[in-house]
Amino acid sequence: MIRIIRSEERFHADYGWLDTRYGFSFAGYWDPENVRFGSLRVFNEDVIQPRGGFDTHPHDNMEIMTYVISGALEHRDSMGNREVIRAGEIQTMTAGTGILHSEHNPSDTEPVHLLQIWFLPERRNLSPSYAQKRFSEDDMKNRLLPVVSGRKVEGTLHLNQDVTVYLSRMDAGHELDFVQEEGRRIHLFVIGGEVEVSGNTLKEGDAARVTDLPRLSLKALSNAHLMLMDLA
């Protein structure tokens, strides 16, 4: 089964410094029918204006992933990390027993566009950790490149959950198949462009939640940028 969530169906809020769209219940948006999809608990698409950002705040017992699509994001945390995450880079954090962190746009002129993603952890009260890595567009070209995984997948950042996250940049007309293990589920998000997903047309900002489908076929109807998650 494929459930399509159109971009305009997501909860939208504009706070001036932050323009955000929530894929699941988050902050002031609550829908008991839309809390999570397997271990995927938060999928926010944020645009943060120059010099805007999230001041220091706590998290615990969550596996956190940030993907910067354009611009740059400055990160500081109670583990002593102070990093800038730039376009094409992914940050992962295990909040575990608890962390404090802040995220700000350091630019005076350019917004930062990012995906903020949370997974429920396999185990609670893990030791907090931080990692960051850049993935090239060439490595994503016309393939599904694994970038984050709870499994032992070479070259990926690690999260403490049975999930593998793939990124792809598909040329118009290119086709890919993803074969799914039985009993698992897929979350697909179109970051840019237009993709046909097993007969369904998805545009920028659209998502698909897929269950009980052993093979997912993808065809780029234009140059496309997408994220696919293989979830337990």
C-alpha atoms as an extended CHARMM CRD file, in Angstrom:
* protein
*
       232  EXT
         1         1  MET       CA              0.0000000000        0.0000000000        0.0000000000  PROA      1               0.0000000000
         2         2  ILE       CA              1.2110000000        3.4920000000       -0.8270000000  PROA      2               0.0000000000
         3         3  ARG       CA             -0.1590000000        6.4760000000        1.0890000000  PROA      3               0.0000000000
         4         4  ILE       CA              0.6650000000        9.7940000000       -0.5840000000  PROA      4               0.0000000000
         5         5  ILE       CA              1.0120000000       12.9180000000        1.5740000000  PROA      5               0.0000000000
         6         6  ARG       CA              0.9810000000       16.0240000000       -0.5890000000  PROA      6               0.0000000000
         7         7  SER       CA              3.1910000000       18.9510000000        0.3080000000  PROA      7               0.0000000000
         8         8  GLU       CA              0.2200000000       21.2110000000        0.9860000000  PROA      8               0.0000000000
         9         9  GLU       CA             -1.2850000000       18.6400000000        3.3870000000  PROA      9               0.0000000000
        10        10  ARG       CA              1.5940000000       19.0790000000        5.8250000000  PROA      10              0.0000000000
        11        11  PHE       CA              1.1840000000       21.3900000000        8.8070000000  PROA      11              0.0000000000
        12        12  HSD       CA              2.7020000000       24.7780000000        7.9270000000  PROA      12              0.0000000000
        13        13  ALA       CA              3.8540000000       27.5440000000       10.2420000000  PROA      13              0.0000000000
        14        14  ASP       CA              5.6640000000       30.8100000000        9.4810000000  PROA      14              0.0000000000
        15        15  TYR       CA              7.3240000000       32.4630000000       12.4940000000  PROA      15              0.0000000000
        16        16  GLY       CA              9.1720000000       35.0790000000       10.4680000000  PROA      16              0.0000000000
        17        17  TRP       CA             12.6410000000       33.7490000000       11.2340000000  PROA      17              0.0000000000
        18        18  LEU       CA             11.4660000000       30.1780000000       10.5410000000  PROA      18              0.0000000000
        19        19  ASP       CA              9.2230000000       28.7970000000        7.7980000000  PROA      19              0.0000000000
        20        20  THR       CA              8.4870000000       25.1590000000        8.6060000000  PROA      20              0.0000000000
        21        21  ARG       CA              6.4080000000       22.1990000000        7.4820000000  PROA      21              0.0000000000
        22        22  TYR       CA              5.8070000000       19.1970000000        9.7330000000  PROA      22              0.0000000000
        23        23  GLY       CA              5.3390000000       15.6720000000        8.4000000000  PROA      23              0.0000000000
        24        24  PHE       CA              4.1820000000       14.4110000000       11.8170000000  PROA      24              0.0000000000
        25        25  SER       CA              2.7430000000       15.8510000000       15.0320000000  PROA      25              0.0000000000
        26        26  PHE       CA              5.2740000000       18.2800000000       16.4900000000  PROA      26              0.0000000000
        27        27  ALA       CA              5.3190000000       21.3110000000       18.8070000000  PROA      27              0.0000000000
        28        28  GLY       CA              1.9320000000       23.0680000000       18.5140000000  PROA      28              0.0000000000
        29        29  TYR       CA              0.6160000000       20.6620000000       15.8650000000  PROA      29              0.0000000000
        30        30  TRP       CA             -1.0940000000       17.5400000000       17.2270000000  PROA      30              0.0000000000
        31        31  ASP       CA             -2.9170000000       14.8520000000       15.2810000000  PROA      31              0.0000000000
        32        32  PRO       CA             -3.3500000000       11.5010000000       17.0890000000  PROA      32              0.0000000000
        33        33  GLU       CA             -3.6070000000        9.8170000000       13.6670000000  PROA      33              0.0000000000
        34        34  ASN       CA             -0.2680000000       11.2640000000       12.5360000000  PROA      34              0.0000000000
        35        35  VAL       CA              2.2650000000       10.7460000000       15.2990000000  PROA      35              0.0000000000
        36        36  ARG       CA              4.8610000000        8.5110000000       13.6660000000  PROA      36              0.0000000000
        37        37  PHE       CA              5.5940000000        5.9520000000       10.9500000000  PROA      37              0.0000000000
        38        38  GLY       CA              7.4180000000        3.0350000000       12.5260000000  PROA      38              0.0000000000
        39        39  SER       CA             10.4310000000        4.5080000000       14.3200000000  PROA      39              0.0000000000
        40        40  LEU       CA             10.2190000000        7.7660000000       12.2920000000  PROA      40              0.0000000000
        41        41  ARG       CA              8.8630000000       10.3150000000       14.7590000000  PROA      41              0.0000000000
        42        42  VAL       CA              9.7160000000       13.7560000000       13.2760000000  PROA      42              0.0000000000
        43        43  PHE       CA             10.1950000000       14.9030000000        9.6750000000  PROA      43              0.0000000000
        44        44  ASN       CA             10.3750000000       18.6920000000        9.5330000000  PROA      44              0.0000000000
        45        45  GLU       CA             11.3380000000       20.7860000000        6.5180000000  PROA      45              0.0000000000
        46        46  ASP       CA             12.7500000000       24.0920000000        7.7960000000  PROA      46              0.0000000000
        47        47  VAL       CA             13.8700000000       27.3150000000        6.1530000000  PROA      47              0.0000000000
        48        48  ILE       CA             15.7060000000       29.5080000000        8.6830000000  PROA      48              0.0000000000
        49        49  GLN       CA             16.2710000000       33.1490000000        7.8130000000  PROA      49              0.0000000000
        50        50  PRO       CA             19.6990000000       34.8350000000        8.1410000000  PROA      50              0.0000000000
        51        51  ARG       CA             20.8520000000       35.0340000000       11.7750000000  PROA      51              0.0000000000
        52        52  GLY       CA             17.7740000000       33.1070000000       12.9090000000  PROA      52              0.0000000000
        53        53  GLY       CA             17.8030000000       29.8210000000       14.7610000000  PROA      53              0.0000000000
        54        54  PHE       CA             16.9720000000       27.6380000000       17.7180000000  PROA      54              0.0000000000
        55        55  ASP       CA             18.4940000000       28.7750000000       21.0090000000  PROA      55              0.0000000000
        56        56  THR       CA             19.9410000000       26.2570000000       23.4730000000  PROA      56              0.0000000000
        57        57  HSD       CA             17.4000000000       23.5830000000       24.3810000000  PROA      57              0.0000000000
        58        58  PRO       CA             17.4370000000       19.9880000000       25.7090000000  PROA      58              0.0000000000
        59        59  HSD       CA             16.7800000000       16.5990000000       24.0940000000  PROA      59              0.0000000000
        60        60  ASP       CA             16.9640000000       13.0560000000       25.4060000000  PROA      60              0.0000000000
        61        61  ASN       CA             16.2970000000        9.5290000000       24.1540000000  PROA      61              0.0000000000
        62        62  MET       CA             16.0440000000       10.4340000000       20.4830000000  PROA      62              0.0000000000
        63        63  GLU       CA             18.1580000000        9.6740000000       17.4030000000  PROA      63              0.0000000000
        64        64  ILE       CA             18.4670000000       12.9310000000       15.4400000000  PROA      64              0.0000000000
        65        65  MET       CA             19.4780000000       13.5070000000       11.8190000000  PROA      65              0.0000000000
        66        66  THR       CA             19.8700000000       16.8410000000       10.0230000000  PROA      66              0.0000000000
        67        67  TYR       CA             20.3700000000       17.1790000000        6.2620000000  PROA      67              0.0000000000
        68        68  VAL       CA             21.2870000000       20.6270000000        4.9480000000  PROA      68              0.0000000000
        69        69  ILE       CA             19.8940000000       21.1470000000        1.4410000000  PROA      69              0.0000000000
        70        70  SER       CA             21.1980000000       24.7020000000        0.9100000000  PROA      70              0.0000000000
        71        71  GLY       CA             22.9610000000       27.2870000000        3.0280000000  PROA      71              0.0000000000
        72        72  ALA       CA             24.7400000000       26.4550000000        6.2910000000  PROA      72              0.0000000000
        73        73  LEU       CA             23.7730000000       25.7030000000        9.8950000000  PROA      73              0.0000000000
        74        74  GLU       CA             25.9230000000       26.3870000000       12.9620000000  PROA      74              0.0000000000
        75        75  HSD       CA             25.6730000000       23.7540000000       15.7140000000  PROA      75              0.0000000000
        76        76  ARG       CA             26.8030000000       23.9810000000       19.3650000000  PROA      76              0.0000000000
        77        77  ASP       CA             26.1730000000       21.4120000000       22.0820000000  PROA      77              0.0000000000
        78        78  SER       CA             26.9390000000       20.4210000000       25.6690000000  PROA      78              0.0000000000
        79        79  MET       CA             29.3700000000       17.7350000000       24.4250000000  PROA      79              0.0000000000
        80        80  GLY       CA             31.7040000000       20.5250000000       23.2910000000  PROA      80              0.0000000000
        81        81  ASN       CA             30.9560000000       20.3130000000       19.5860000000  PROA      81              0.0000000000
        82        82  ARG       CA             30.8960000000       23.5470000000       17.5930000000  PROA      82              0.0000000000
        83        83  GLU       CA             30.4670000000       22.8380000000       13.9030000000  PROA      83              0.0000000000
        84        84  VAL       CA             29.0300000000       24.3430000000       10.7270000000  PROA      84              0.0000000000
        85        85  ILE       CA             26.9370000000       21.9390000000        8.6460000000  PROA      85              0.0000000000
        86        86  ARG       CA             26.9650000000       22.9660000000        5.0080000000  PROA      86              0.0000000000
        87        87  ALA       CA             24.8490000000       22.0160000000        1.9920000000  PROA      87              0.0000000000
        88        88  GLY       CA             25.2520000000       18.3160000000        1.2110000000  PROA      88              0.0000000000
        89        89  GLU       CA             26.3120000000       17.4600000000        4.7550000000  PROA      89              0.0000000000
        90        90  ILE       CA             24.4690000000       15.3110000000        7.2840000000  PROA      90              0.0000000000
        91        91  GLN       CA             24.6660000000       15.5770000000       11.0550000000  PROA      91              0.0000000000
        92        92  THR       CA             23.6400000000       12.7520000000       13.4020000000  PROA      92              0.0000000000
        93        93  MET       CA             23.2080000000       12.8970000000       17.1590000000  PROA      93              0.0000000000
        94        94  THR       CA             22.2810000000       10.3730000000       19.8040000000  PROA      94              0.0000000000
        95        95  ALA       CA             20.5460000000       12.4240000000       22.5090000000  PROA      95              0.0000000000
        96        96  GLY       CA             20.4800000000        9.4390000000       24.8650000000  PROA      96              0.0000000000
        97        97  THR       CA             20.7540000000       10.4100000000       28.5400000000  PROA      97              0.0000000000
        98        98  GLY       CA             20.4660000000       14.0690000000       27.5650000000  PROA      98              0.0000000000
        99        99  ILE       CA             22.1260000000       16.9000000000       25.6330000000  PROA      99              0.0000000000
       100       100  LEU       CA             21.7880000000       20.6520000000       25.2730000000  PROA      100             0.0000000000
       101       101  HSD       CA             22.2700000000       22.1510000000       21.8340000000  PROA      101             0.0000000000
       102       102  SER       CA             21.5550000000       25.1560000000       19.6210000000  PROA      102             0.0000000000
       103       103  GLU       CA             21.2510000000       25.5330000000       15.8380000000  PROA      103             0.0000000000
       104       104  HSD       CA             21.5930000000       28.8880000000       14.0640000000  PROA      104             0.0000000000
       105       105  ASN       CA             21.9810000000       30.2570000000       10.5610000000  PROA      105             0.0000000000
       106       106  PRO       CA             25.3530000000       32.0710000000       10.6510000000  PROA      106             0.0000000000
       107       107  SER       CA             24.7860000000       33.9420000000        7.3730000000  PROA      107             0.0000000000
       108       108  ASP       CA             23.8470000000       37.6190000000        7.1760000000  PROA      108             0.0000000000
       109       109  THR       CA             22.2060000000       37.1870000000        3.7630000000  PROA      109             0.0000000000
       110       110  GLU       CA             21.3550000000       33.5670000000        2.8870000000  PROA      110             0.0000000000
       111       111  PRO       CA             18.5700000000       31.3810000000        4.3280000000  PROA      111             0.0000000000
       112       112  VAL       CA             19.3680000000       27.7760000000        5.2650000000  PROA      112             0.0000000000
       113       113  HSD       CA             17.0600000000       25.0060000000        4.0050000000  PROA      113             0.0000000000
       114       114  LEU       CA             17.2010000000       21.7130000000        5.8780000000  PROA      114             0.0000000000
       115       115  LEU       CA             15.4370000000       18.5410000000        6.9150000000  PROA      115             0.0000000000
       116       116  GLN       CA             15.2340000000       17.8380000000       10.6590000000  PROA      116             0.0000000000
       117       117  ILE       CA             14.4890000000       14.1590000000       11.3350000000  PROA      117             0.0000000000
       118       118  TRP       CA             14.0540000000       12.2150000000       14.5830000000  PROA      118             0.0000000000
       119       119  PHE       CA             13.8790000000        8.4620000000       15.1270000000  PROA      119             0.0000000000
       120       120  LEU       CA             12.8850000000        6.6450000000       18.2990000000  PROA      120             0.0000000000
       121       121  PRO       CA             15.9690000000        4.8090000000       19.6220000000  PROA      121             0.0000000000
       122       122  GLU       CA             16.3020000000        1.0360000000       19.8620000000  PROA      122             0.0000000000
       123       123  ARG       CA             17.3710000000        1.4540000000       23.4940000000  PROA      123             0.0000000000
       124       124  ARG       CA             16.8930000000        4.2600000000       25.9930000000  PROA      124             0.0000000000
       125       125  ASN       CA             19.5330000000        6.1510000000       27.9750000000  PROA      125             0.0000000000
       126       126  LEU       CA             22.4330000000        5.6360000000       25.5810000000  PROA      126             0.0000000000
       127       127  SER       CA             25.5620000000        7.7660000000       25.8520000000  PROA      127             0.0000000000
       128       128  PRO       CA             25.1850000000       10.9710000000       23.7830000000  PROA      128             0.0000000000
       129       129  SER       CA             27.2360000000       11.2080000000       20.5840000000  PROA      129             0.0000000000
       130       130  TYR       CA             27.7350000000       13.4410000000       17.5240000000  PROA      130             0.0000000000
       131       131  ALA       CA             28.9050000000       12.8620000000       13.9370000000  PROA      131             0.0000000000
       132       132  GLN       CA             28.9270000000       14.7840000000       10.6610000000  PROA      132             0.0000000000
       133       133  LYS       CA             29.7780000000       13.8790000000        7.0630000000  PROA      133             0.0000000000
       134       134  ARG       CA             29.5530000000       15.3020000000        3.5510000000  PROA      134             0.0000000000
       135       135  PHE       CA             28.1070000000       13.2400000000        0.6910000000  PROA      135             0.0000000000
       136       136  SER       CA             28.8100000000       14.3180000000       -2.8860000000  PROA      136             0.0000000000
       137       137  GLU       CA             26.1570000000       14.7990000000       -5.5580000000  PROA      137             0.0000000000
       138       138  ASP       CA             28.2040000000       12.5860000000       -7.8810000000  PROA      138             0.0000000000
       139       139  ASP       CA             27.9430000000        9.6700000000       -5.4470000000  PROA      139             0.0000000000
       140       140  MET       CA             24.1440000000       10.1000000000       -5.3610000000  PROA      140             0.0000000000
       141       141  LYS       CA             23.7830000000       10.3660000000       -9.1390000000  PROA      141             0.0000000000
       142       142  ASN       CA             21.1970000000        7.9230000000      -10.5140000000  PROA      142             0.0000000000
       143       143  ARG       CA             21.5020000000        5.5940000000       -7.5310000000  PROA      143             0.0000000000
       144       144  LEU       CA             20.2400000000        5.2490000000       -3.9870000000  PROA      144             0.0000000000
       145       145  LEU       CA             23.2610000000        6.1250000000       -1.8360000000  PROA      145             0.0000000000
       146       146  PRO       CA             23.0690000000        4.9000000000        1.7870000000  PROA      146             0.0000000000
       147       147  VAL       CA             24.0540000000        7.7820000000        4.0830000000  PROA      147             0.0000000000
       148       148  VAL       CA             22.7640000000        6.8550000000        7.5560000000  PROA      148             0.0000000000
       149       149  SER       CA             22.1180000000        3.4000000000        8.9870000000  PROA      149             0.0000000000
       150       150  GLY       CA             21.6680000000        1.4090000000       12.1670000000  PROA      150             0.0000000000
       151       151  ARG       CA             23.0680000000       -1.5690000000       10.2850000000  PROA      151             0.0000000000
       152       152  LYS       CA             26.7080000000       -2.1030000000        9.3430000000  PROA      152             0.0000000000
       153       153  VAL       CA             26.6600000000       -0.3030000000        5.9880000000  PROA      153             0.0000000000
       154       154  GLU       CA             30.0440000000        0.9430000000        4.7870000000  PROA      154             0.0000000000
       155       155  GLY       CA             30.4100000000        4.7000000000        4.5030000000  PROA      155             0.0000000000
       156       156  THR       CA             27.2720000000        5.6000000000        6.4560000000  PROA      156             0.0000000000
       157       157  LEU       CA             26.7880000000        7.5980000000        9.6250000000  PROA      157             0.0000000000
       158       158  HSD       CA             25.4040000000        5.4800000000       12.4730000000  PROA      158             0.0000000000
       159       159  LEU       CA             22.1050000000        5.7770000000       14.3370000000  PROA      159             0.0000000000
       160       160  ASN       CA             20.8500000000        3.4800000000       17.0880000000  PROA      160             0.0000000000
       161       161  GLN       CA             17.7850000000        2.2560000000       15.2280000000  PROA      161             0.0000000000
       162       162  ASP       CA             17.0970000000       -0.3190000000       12.4930000000  PROA      162             0.0000000000
       163       163  VAL       CA             16.7860000000        2.2000000000        9.6770000000  PROA      163             0.0000000000
       164       164  THR       CA             18.7850000000        2.9470000000        6.5380000000  PROA      164             0.0000000000
       165       165  VAL       CA             18.4740000000        6.3570000000        4.8700000000  PROA      165             0.0000000000
       166       166  TYR       CA             19.3040000000        6.7930000000        1.1750000000  PROA      166             0.0000000000
       167       167  LEU       CA             19.7540000000        9.9310000000       -0.9190000000  PROA      167             0.0000000000
       168       168  SER       CA             19.5080000000       10.1340000000       -4.7020000000  PROA      168             0.0000000000
       169       169  ARG       CA             19.8570000000       12.7210000000       -7.4560000000  PROA      169             0.0000000000
       170       170  MET       CA             18.1620000000       11.2850000000      -10.5260000000  PROA      170             0.0000000000
       171       171  ASP       CA             18.4490000000       12.5960000000      -14.0550000000  PROA      171             0.0000000000
       172       172  ALA       CA             15.1690000000       13.0860000000      -15.9310000000  PROA      172             0.0000000000
       173       173  GLY       CA             14.0430000000        9.7780000000      -17.4060000000  PROA      173             0.0000000000
       174       174  HSD       CA             16.2310000000        7.6170000000      -15.1700000000  PROA      174             0.0000000000
       175       175  GLU       CA             14.5880000000        4.6610000000      -13.4050000000  PROA      175             0.0000000000
       176       176  LEU       CA             15.4660000000        2.8470000000      -10.1820000000  PROA      176             0.0000000000
       177       177  ASP       CA             13.9290000000       -0.0360000000       -8.2480000000  PROA      177             0.0000000000
       178       178  PHE       CA             14.0830000000       -0.5680000000       -4.4940000000  PROA      178             0.0000000000
       179       179  VAL       CA             13.4460000000       -4.1110000000       -3.2650000000  PROA      179             0.0000000000
       180       180  GLN       CA             11.9830000000       -4.1930000000        0.2230000000  PROA      180             0.0000000000
       181       181  GLU       CA             12.4290000000       -6.9170000000        2.8130000000  PROA      181             0.0000000000
       182       182  GLU       CA              9.2220000000       -8.4840000000        4.0920000000  PROA      182             0.0000000000
       183       183  GLY       CA              7.6800000000       -6.8170000000        7.1120000000  PROA      183             0.0000000000
       184       184  ARG       CA              9.4620000000       -3.4800000000        6.6570000000  PROA      184             0.0000000000
       185       185  ARG       CA              8.2370000000       -0.0940000000        5.4590000000  PROA      185             0.0000000000
       186       186  ILE       CA              9.4600000000        2.7770000000        3.2740000000  PROA      186             0.0000000000
       187       187  HSD       CA              9.2220000000        6.5240000000        3.7360000000  PROA      187             0.0000000000
       188       188  LEU       CA             10.0070000000        8.4890000000        0.5660000000  PROA      188             0.0000000000
       189       189  PHE       CA             10.3310000000       12.2900000000        0.3710000000  PROA      189             0.0000000000
       190       190  VAL       CA             10.8320000000       14.3590000000       -2.7810000000  PROA      190             0.0000000000
       191       191  ILE       CA             13.2900000000       17.1310000000       -1.9460000000  PROA      191             0.0000000000
       192       192  GLY       CA             13.1980000000       18.5560000000       -5.4620000000  PROA      192             0.0000000000
       193       193  GLY       CA             11.8440000000       17.7500000000       -8.9070000000  PROA      193             0.0000000000
       194       194  GLU       CA              9.1460000000       15.2640000000       -9.8720000000  PROA      194             0.0000000000
       195       195  VAL       CA              9.1730000000       11.4700000000       -9.5460000000  PROA      195             0.0000000000
       196       196  GLU       CA              6.7920000000        8.6850000000      -10.5280000000  PROA      196             0.0000000000
       197       197  VAL       CA              6.6020000000        6.2140000000       -7.6240000000  PROA      197             0.0000000000
       198       198  SER       CA              5.0270000000        2.8890000000       -8.6120000000  PROA      198             0.0000000000
       199       199  GLY       CA              2.5110000000        4.7180000000      -10.8200000000  PROA      199             0.0000000000
       200       200  ASN       CA              1.9750000000        7.7440000000       -8.5070000000  PROA      200             0.0000000000
       201       201  THR       CA              3.3420000000       11.1730000000       -9.4400000000  PROA      201             0.0000000000
       202       202  LEU       CA              5.0850000000       12.9690000000       -6.5750000000  PROA      202             0.0000000000
       203       203  LYS       CA              6.3060000000       16.5570000000       -6.7550000000  PROA      203             0.0000000000
       204       204  GLU       CA              8.6220000000       18.6180000000       -4.5510000000  PROA      204             0.0000000000
       205       205  GLY       CA              7.5510000000       18.3700000000       -0.9010000000  PROA      205             0.0000000000
       206       206  ASP       CA              5.3820000000       15.2780000000       -1.4210000000  PROA      206             0.0000000000
       207       207  ALA       CA              5.9470000000       12.1240000000        0.6190000000  PROA      207             0.0000000000
       208       208  ALA       CA              4.9400000000        8.4700000000        0.3280000000  PROA      208             0.0000000000
       209       209  ARG       CA              4.4930000000        6.0210000000        3.1980000000  PROA      209             0.0000000000
       210       210  VAL       CA              4.7940000000        2.4970000000        1.8260000000  PROA      210             0.0000000000
       211       211  THR       CA              3.8760000000       -0.8250000000        3.4400000000  PROA      211             0.0000000000
       212       212  ASP       CA              3.4840000000       -4.3930000000        2.1240000000  PROA      212             0.0000000000
       213       213  LEU       CA              5.0350000000       -3.5930000000       -1.2560000000  PROA      213             0.0000000000
       214       214  PRO       CA              8.0640000000       -5.7760000000       -2.0780000000  PROA      214             0.0000000000
       215       215  ARG       CA              9.3420000000       -3.6040000000       -4.9350000000  PROA      215             0.0000000000
       216       216  LEU       CA              9.1430000000        0.1680000000       -5.3110000000  PROA      216             0.0000000000
       217       217  SER       CA              9.7550000000        1.5710000000       -8.7950000000  PROA      217             0.0000000000
       218       218  LEU       CA             11.0600000000        5.1280000000       -9.2070000000  PROA      218             0.0000000000
       219       219  LYS       CA             11.1740000000        7.1350000000      -12.4280000000  PROA      219             0.0000000000
       220       220  ALA       CA             12.4130000000       10.7150000000      -12.5570000000  PROA      220             0.0000000000
       221       221  LEU       CA              9.9950000000       12.8640000000      -14.5700000000  PROA      221             0.0000000000
       222       222  SER       CA             12.4770000000       15.7550000000      -14.2320000000  PROA      222             0.0000000000
       223       223  ASN       CA             15.8510000000       16.0730000000      -12.5690000000  PROA      223             0.0000000000
       224       224  ALA       CA             14.9950000000       15.0010000000       -9.0320000000  PROA      224             0.0000000000
       225       225  HSD       CA             16.4600000000       14.9210000000       -5.5240000000  PROA      225             0.0000000000
       226       226  LEU       CA             14.9230000000       12.4660000000       -3.0760000000  PROA      226             0.0000000000
       227       227  MET       CA             15.3500000000       10.7420000000        0.2930000000  PROA      227             0.0000000000
       228       228  LEU       CA             14.2430000000        7.1580000000        0.8920000000  PROA      228             0.0000000000
       229       229  MET       CA             14.1180000000        5.4930000000        4.3210000000  PROA      229             0.0000000000
       230       230  ASP       CA             14.0050000000        1.7400000000        4.8690000000  PROA      230             0.0000000000
       231       231  LEU       CA             12.3440000000        1.3080000000        8.2800000000  PROA      231             0.0000000000
       232       232  ALA       CA             11.7140000000       -1.6850000000       10.5220000000  PROA      232             0.0000000000
